[in-house]
Amino acid sequence: MKTRIGILGYGNLGRGTEIAVAAADDMELAAVFTRRDPSGVKILTPGVPVVSIDEIEKWTDKIDVLVLCGGSATDLPVQTPKYAALFNVIDSFDTHARIPEHFAAVDKAAKESGHIGMISVGWDPGLFSLNRVYANAILPDGKDYTFWGKGVSQGHSDAVRRIKGVKNAKQYTIPIETALEAVRNGEDPELSTRDKHLRECFVVLEQGADAAEVERQIKEMPNYFADYNTIVHFISEEDFAANHSGMAHGGFVFRSGKTGLNKENKHIIEYRLTLDSNPEFTTSVLIAYARAVKRMADEGMTGCKTVLDVPPAYLCTQTGDELRAHFL
């Protein structure tokens, strides 16, 4: 029997999730839930209903995993614990500093209802988190470095769009090349948050909006921009449509470590992603982990989980014999 997937929210992540479900032979899309008028939401999959979020409680016996496609700034801190009381859920919450409190809220709701709530799934947090853990376990004497970009950050772009007076926005995360090369060359530099990345925002304002106030709110936003050098450009809707419609992203994780009785041997682990579509890649990760959510729920597990709690075999459609024969 196929795993029945529900999607909550039909923006970039919602559409990406729909595409990822269509590519998975063991899954089927059951419904898309929206805060908008369902009649105005056109999806790609024929025959799948678009349902008002007000009707979601009627679907508790028709969905195996609900994929939450809202933003980390304001949606997911409320939605994930709320809907973990009704469904097995999975989200891509990516505000690193707030993961512990988000975990605690989701864990409480999921345990009380007997569900699984998997949080912070994607590539960072997500795949990059796994690489940091593996590298630290293998090279305990060393340093970690993570660089993002150049590319569009969905979470940061969403946070800018939530500011009053902003009509549309894209935020690009740009690694500082001198810092990146120093790490790659094994120099083990001491780097602050500001030393590693530049953030660049392209913003379309609502008519009459105060540009100076919007720029201030962006640059002072905690957990998003306050710790970075941030450039804000105000542009027209035409410029935005012509030059900022793409969703490419990527990044690097490094672990520089030493082994030997006298620490004479140096090693560098580098993991890199280059992505044409940030949302489509992120949702491909979400769907792989949704498969794990279903398996863990079938085994009777409850509570909040992250990628660090999932055996790799749970992500795959292949049997254990097939995995050992082809990947081990």
Secondary structure, 3 states (H helix, E strand, C coil): CCEEEEEECCCHHHHHHHHHHHCCCCEEEEEEEECCCHHHCCCCCCCCCEEEHHHHHHHCCCCCEEEECCCCCCCHHHHHHHHHCCCCEECCCCCHHHHHHHHHHHHHHHHHHCCEEECCCCECCEHHHHHHHHHHHHCCCEEEEEEECCEECHHHHHHHHCCCCEEEEEEEEEECHHHHHHHHCCCCCCCCHHHHEEEEEEEEECCCCCHHHHHHHHHCCCCCCCCCEEEEEECCHHHHHHHCCCECEEEEEEEEEEECCCCCEEEEEEEEEEECEHHHHHHHHHHHHHHHHHHHHHCCCCEEECHHHCCHHHHCCCCHHHHHHHCC
